[in-house]
Amino acid sequence: MSPYLGEFLGTLLLTLLGDGVVAGILLKQSKSENAGWLAITVGWGLAVSMAIYAVGQYSGAHINPAVTLGLAVTGTFPWEQVAGYFAAQFAGAFTGAILVWIHYLPHWSKTPDPALKLAVFCTGPAIRSPGNNFISEVIGTMILVMGVLFIGANRFTEGLNPLAIGALVTVIGIGLGGTTGFAINPARDLGPRLAHAVLPVSGKGSSDWSYAWIPVAGPLTGAVVGAGFYLLIF
């Protein structure tokens, strides 16, 4: 399997499972409706772990442009592959969001609130304050990238690194995710947001493009900051 196909499939799986958790909790008449924020954060953390297990041997399982950028900044990933990884990750997230829409097809028309439908696909702020929302995404992604690098620098029992990274994502969600929904991944937000815009989702509203730059620019900035701090420390 080519690394680009690995990134496509890994990010597809991440989005399918992660957005699927959100859909089950937010959409009406789902058996997991109202399971709450803890279920969302744990679900996303496990989705990350499963995606890494699935494609790590083929692509390194970045499954996130911010991680790819952070690794390139530290010199552990070749810059010439960054654009290809970005494209594969965005395409995988877009495709995964389509599968979530199909999986929950009967539930969209049963859910009257367009904001809940959008939240299945992408993130949004608890309090809309662009500057603060941007900073939240920078901090969350900085911790993610530094955590990934720290985990990679330690020796675990073989096969435990994906679980450690999934736990890292979960604790970022619990501790820092309440402000913006912790995108910390440009592909995970922009790909599904685009899917929301083009899919015939029953009763959907705006895709909130005025906010869309924050979960892209914030994580990319946070990745550079996190990688920079790591290089200063080591």
N, C-alpha and C positions, 0 to 999 in steps of 0.2 A: 504494500500500500504506500502511495506517495505521501509525504508529510502534509501536503496541501489537502489531499482527500481526508487524511486523518483529522486535520483541524476542522474541516467542514463537518465531518460526522460527529466529532466530539462536541462541537458547539451546537450542532443540531440536537444531540442528546441532552446536553445541558439545558437548552431552552425548552425542549419538550417536557422534561421532568420538572424544571423550575417553574416555568409559566403554567405547567399543568397543576402544580400544587396551588398556585395562586388562583387559578380558575376554579378548582374544586372548592376553595374556601370562600370565594367571592360570588360565584354565580348561584342563582337561585335553584333550589331543588336538587342540589348536589348532596350526596351523603356526607361530605366533609364540610358542608357550609358552616361558616362561623367558627372554624377550628382555631383561628387566631394567629397572632403575629409569631408566636414561638414555633408553630407548625410551619409557617412560611420560612423562617430562618433556618430551621433544621432541614426542611425539605430542600432548600437551595444548597445548603452545605453538603448534603448527601448527593445531590445532583452533580455537584462539582466532583466529588470523589468518584462517582460511577463513571463520569465522562473521562476522568484521568485514567482510571483502570482500563477503559475501553480502547483508548487510542494513544496512551503514553508511550508505548513501544514504537509507534510509527512516527509521531510528530513531536514528542515531548509534552503534548497535551497542554499547550498554553491556553487554548479555548477562550482567549481574552486578549484583545489588542493591547491593553495596558500592560499585561504580563510580557507580551512579545516585545513591546517598546522598552520596558524596564530591563529585560535581559539583554537587549541590544545595547542599551546605554552602559551596562556593566561589562560589555565585551564578551558575553557568553553565548551570544546568538548573532549570526551574520546579518549585517544590515541589508544585504542584497535580497534576503528572503522575507524581509518585514512586510513589504507591500503584498506579496502573495499570501502570507499568513493573514493579514488584515482582510483581504478579499474573501478568503475561504471562511473566516470566522463570521463575517457579516452575512455571507450567503447561508451558512449553516444556521445562524440565529433566525434569519428570515424564514427558512424552510421549517425549522422547528416550530415557529409560531403558527404557521399554516396548519401543521399537524394538530396543534392544540385547539385551534378553531374547529377543525373537523371532529376531533374527539368529543368536544363538548357542544356539538352542533345544536341539539335540542334545547340547551340551557340558555342560549343567548336571548331568545325571544321571551323567555320567562323572567329575565332580569331587566327591570325597567330603568335602572340608573346607568346612563352612558358612561359616567366616570368609573364605575366599577368594571365595566367592560374594557375601558382603556387601561385600567390598572392591571388587568390580566397580562397585557402585552408589554407594558413599559412602566417606568417609574414616574413619580410625581412628588412634589414637595408637600409636607404636612402644613407648613406655613410658607407661602410663596414670597421669597426674598432672594432674588437671583444671586446677589453677592454671597450671602450666607449659605445658600444651597450649593453654590460652586465650591466654597471652602469645605463644606461637608463631604462632597465627593472627592476633593483633593485629599483630605485627611484619611478617609476610608480606604482609598486606593493606595495611598502611601503606606499604610499599615499592611495592606494586602501584599504589595510588592516586596516590602522589607521582610514580611513573614515568609513568603515563598522562598526568598533568598536565604533566610536564616534556616528554614527547614531543610533546604537543599545542602546547606553547609554542615549539617549534623548527620550522624550515622544512626539510622533506625533499623529495627528488624526489617528484613526485606519485604516490601509490599505495603508498608505502613504509611509511606509518605502521602499517598492520596487521601487517606483518612485524616492525617494531620492537617492537610490543606483544607479539606472539607470542614474540619473543626474550626480552623481559622476563619473561614467565610461565615460560619454560623455565629461565632462570637463577634465578628464585625457587624453582622446584622442585628444582633441583640443589643450590642453596646453603642453602635454608631448609626444604625440604619433607620432609626425612627424619624429622622429629619427629612430624608429624601427617598427612602425606600432602598437605599444602598445599591445603586446600579453597579458601581465599581468595575464596569465592563461596558465599553462603548458599543460593542457588537450586540450584547444581550439587550440593550435598550433600543438602539437605532434600528436594528433589523426587524424586531417585532413591531416597533412603532410604524415602520413602513408597511408591514403586513397589515396592521390595523387600518392604515389609510387606504389600501387597495382592495382589501377583502370585503365582501358583502355581509359584514357583521350586522345581524338584525338589531335595529335601533341604536346603532352607534352614534356617537357625537364627534367632536373635534379630536384630532390626533395630537393636539397641543404642541404644534411645531415651535411656538415661541419659547417653550421650555427645553426643546430637544437638544440644544447646544450644550446644556449644562452636564447631562450624563455622558457626553462625548468628550468635551474639553476638560471637564473636571478630572475624570479618571486618567486621561493622557498626561495631564499636568502632574497629578499625584504620582504617576508611575515614574516620571523623570525625577521628581523630588525624592521619592523613596529609594530609587536606584542611586541617586547622588549621596544620600545619607549613608547607604550601605557601603559605598566606595570610600567614604570618609572614615567609617568605622574599621573597615578591613583594608 
